[in-house]
Amino acid sequence: MRKLKYKEKLIAFGLNIAYYRKYRMMTQADLAEKAGVSVSTIQKLENPNQYTGASLEVICKIAEALGVNESELLDFKKLRSDSVLLDK
């Protein structure tokens, strides 16, 4: 298995946020409000063309709002039907 590039990790991070958000049947606005961040922050993080990183504080807030561990958002190796970018 090849090592992922930083850009690919940012994309995977955003896809993980989108996956768990949709799994919880939340909108981006719902997640932003629950996490205490702006909607544009969620939009940027989930957009695979923007390569936006997040601070540890934001990662923790989003994970808590989604009811997952931070490590689940930062798991770059899981394959999901919604995020088929990884593990080649």
C-alpha positions in Angstrom: 0.0 0.0 0.0 1.4 3.4 -1.0 1.7 6.3 1.4 -0.9 8.9 1.0 0.1 12.5 0.1 -0.9 15.4 2.3 -3.5 16.5 -0.2 -5.1 13.1 -0.3 -5.3 13.0 3.5 -7.1 16.4 3.4 -9.6 15.0 0.9 -10.1 11.8 2.9 -10.6 13.9 6.1 -13.3 15.9 4.3 -15.0 12.8 2.9 -15.0 11.3 6.4 -16.8 14.3 7.8 -19.3 14.2 4.9 -19.8 10.4 5.4 -20.5 10.7 9.2 -22.7 13.8 8.7 -24.8 12.1 6.1 -25.0 9.0 8.2 -26.4 11.1 11.0 -28.8 12.7 8.5 -27.4 16.2 9.2 -27.1 19.1 6.9 -23.9 21.1 6.7 -25.7 23.8 8.6 -26.8 21.4 11.3 -23.3 20.2 11.8 -21.9 23.7 11.8 -24.3 24.8 14.5 -23.8 21.8 16.7 -20.0 22.0 16.4 -19.9 25.8 16.9 -18.2 26.5 13.6 -19.3 28.3 10.5 -21.2 26.6 7.6 -18.4 27.8 5.3 -15.9 25.9 7.4 -17.8 22.7 7.0 -18.2 23.4 3.2 -14.5 24.0 2.8 -13.5 20.9 4.7 -15.9 18.7 2.8 -15.0 20.1 -0.6 -12.5 17.7 -2.2 -11.2 20.5 -4.5 -10.2 22.9 -1.7 -7.6 21.0 0.4 -8.5 22.8 3.6 -7.0 21.7 6.8 -8.4 22.2 10.3 -7.1 22.9 13.8 -7.2 20.3 16.5 -9.9 22.3 18.2 -12.1 22.2 15.1 -11.5 18.5 14.6 -12.5 17.9 18.2 -15.6 20.0 17.9 -16.7 18.3 14.7 -16.0 14.8 16.0 -18.0 15.6 19.2 -20.9 17.0 17.1 -20.9 13.8 15.0 -20.6 11.5 18.0 -17.4 9.9 16.8 -13.8 9.8 18.0 -11.4 12.2 16.4 -9.4 9.2 15.1 -12.4 8.1 13.0 -12.3 11.4 11.1 -8.6 11.0 10.7 -8.8 7.4 9.5 -7.4 7.7 6.0 -7.4 4.0 5.1 -11.0 3.0 5.5 -12.9 2.4 2.3 -16.5 3.5 2.2 -19.0 3.4 -0.6 -19.2 7.2 -0.4 -15.5 7.8 -0.4 -13.7 5.5 -2.8 -10.5 7.5 -3.0 -8.1 5.4 -0.9 -6.3 2.1 -0.5 -4.9 1.5 -3.9 
